[in-house]
């Protein structure tokens, strides 16, 4: 429970985080159904896509990509001695230098958020423009980067914010181009 310098540290498994997210999701969806006095299976299946996006993103953002003894390593929650070592606010400063496999990091950060750009405007009516979708996706990735300040061994990086947002942009472009094409075809 205590790490370096007798700091309080909590370890969380992916299963525990998955269970927590799932319970919060179910409670939230039940409260909304009770408040609105309506329940739509079609809507819940649609929103299940948002849930899947969240669960998958949490897997790759919060936990090490590489397995240890065939298992996902635990997430260590706590505080580093020097928070400055955990934050990079200079764009593309460490992207190439920091570690081996940076190319995969670029591809993964973009690819991981393409579904957000696709799913969110489909599921949320208020995201009716590409700009709103991109802002919502950028806000989501900013939230993720800020929460990483509490995860030992993880880093808050402006590069991730940029790359994740590029993924949202790609996904949103796909959705809004399809919508534009459908609108054009229906007006013929």
PEBELGI-V514960 format. One record per backbone hydrogen bond with DSSP energy under -1.0 kcal/mol. NH is the residue of the N-H (numbers start at 0). CO is the residue of the C=O. If there is no record, write none. Layout:
<<NH	CO> <NH	CO>>
This chain:
<<2	6> <5	2> <6	3> <8	0> <9	76> <11	74> <16	12> <17	13> <18	14> <19	15> <20	16> <21	17> <22	18> <23	19> <24	20> <25	21> <26	22> <27	23> <28	24> <29	25> <30	26> <31	27> <32	28> <33	29> <34	30> <35	31> <37	32> <43	39> <44	40> <45	41> <46	42> <47	43> <48	45> <50	46> <51	47> <52	48> <53	49> <54	50> <55	51> <56	52> <57	53> <58	54> <59	55> <60	56> <61	57> <62	58> <67	70> <70	67> <74	11> <76	9> <77	149> <84	81> <85	82> <87	155> <92	89> <97	93> <104	100> <105	101> <106	102> <107	103> <108	104> <109	105> <110	106> <111	107> <112	109> <116	112> <117	113> <118	114> <119	115> <122	118> <123	119> <126	123> <127	125> <132	128> <133	129> <134	130> <135	131> <136	132> <137	133> <138	134> <139	135> <140	136> <141	137> <142	138> <143	139> <144	140> <145	141> <146	142> <147	143> <148	145> <149	146> <150	147> <151	75> <153	150> <155	85> <157	87> <160	156> <161	157> <162	158> <163	159> <164	160> <165	161> <166	162> <167	163> <168	164> <169	165> <170	166> <171	167> <172	168> <173	169> <174	170> <175	171> <176	172> <177	173> <178	174> <179	175> <180	176> <181	177> <182	178> <183	179> <184	180> <185	181> <186	182>>
